[in-house]
Amino acid sequence: MLVEFFGKEPDQITEEELQKYFLHRKTKNKWSPNTLRIAFCGIKFFYEHVIQRDWHILGILKPQKERRLPDILSQNEIHRVFSKLTTFHHFVFLTTVYSCGLRLQEGLSLEVSDIDSDRMMIHVHRGKGAKDRYVPLPNETLSLLRKHWSCHRHHKLLFPAMKNSGKNAKNTNNPMAISSVQCAFRSAKNAAGIRKKRVTIHTLRHSYATHLLEAGVNLRVIQRYLGHSNLETTMIYLHLTKTGHEDAYQRIDGIMKGFDHDHH
């Protein structure tokens, strides 16, 4: 994109032009900090390591990280949304995504062989960065998955595309379409009267992590279930939980009482 923008080879582009380029993307094209950061990292690597320019600008340009806290749905709100879903396969899909903390794509690409019902785990291995992980599979979810599978009996996919109420599901090679799942979720969210702005299917994953944390599950364990390589990524959920604040005061009080007051 940089080459197209200036219409010349990258080694002909000057330091000043590089600065102009990012300014243009930010102010004119309104690129988000995340998009800018991705473009900048690639370009910085190229100029520093490939054509070895020792440019001052490469050290100072740092698009700020967007740190918007995600919206969370309470357990009650999730029940309300799910109760408004009109088709069984969407209900089972979204329940699985929420109760196992999956990303949308991970849920869609689940296969029958990923279910380990002896250990009550799901093997997630077609995820972001394709890192393998096992997540706990709740009993409820397993029964729903079995019931759903008996409606389509696909030899491989757990969530095959369900055209005409699933009659052709056995013959398809495709999972349900992203758009159909998103559309079902959006309609249910609106029907449930959820007014929170930034609520998508991914919100279910955020809610899963927050609800586990509130239930007292260790942050490291949650990190493992979500497949985060960095604990820092998981720590964002500490900002979202409501529990812990109430008893913090008593705990701090208790700690202070335990101090030796002989110094006075």
HUPEMO-V948373 format. One line per field, one symbol per residue. ss: DSSP state (H for helix, E for strand, - for the rest). phi: phi as a letter, one per 20 degrees, with the letter a starting at -180 (. if undefined). burial: 1 if it has 9 or more other ideal C-beta (glycine too) atoms within 8 Angstrom, else 0. A space follows every 50 residues. Layout:
# HUPEMO-V948373
ss->???
phi->???
burial->???
This chain:
# HUPEMO-V948373
ss->-HHHHH---HHH--HHHHHHHHHHHHH-----HHHHHHHHHHHHHHHHHH -----HHHHH--------------HHHHHHHHH----HHHHHHHHHHHHH ---HHHHH--EHHHEE----EEEE---HHH--EEEE--HHHHHHHHHHHH HH----E--E---HHH--HHH---E--HHHHHHHHHHHHHH--------- HHHHHHHHHHHHHH----HHHHHHHH----HHHHHHHHH-----HHHHHH HHHHHHH---HHH-
phi->.ffffembfffefefffffggfffffeeelffgffgffffffffgfffde dledegffeefcffeedefffcdfffffgffffefedfffffffffgffd mefgffffefdgfeedffelcdedbcefmlefbdcfdfggffffffffff fclffceecfgdellnfegfeeddfgfgfffffffffffffemfeffedc ffgffffgffffffenffgfffgffemefdfgfffgfffdeefnffefff ffgffffffeefff
burial->01100100010010101110110111000000101110110011111100 00001011001010000001111000110111011000111111111111 11111111010101110001111110100010111011001101101110 11010011111100010011010011010111011011100101000010 11111111111111000010111011100010110110011000000000 00000000000000
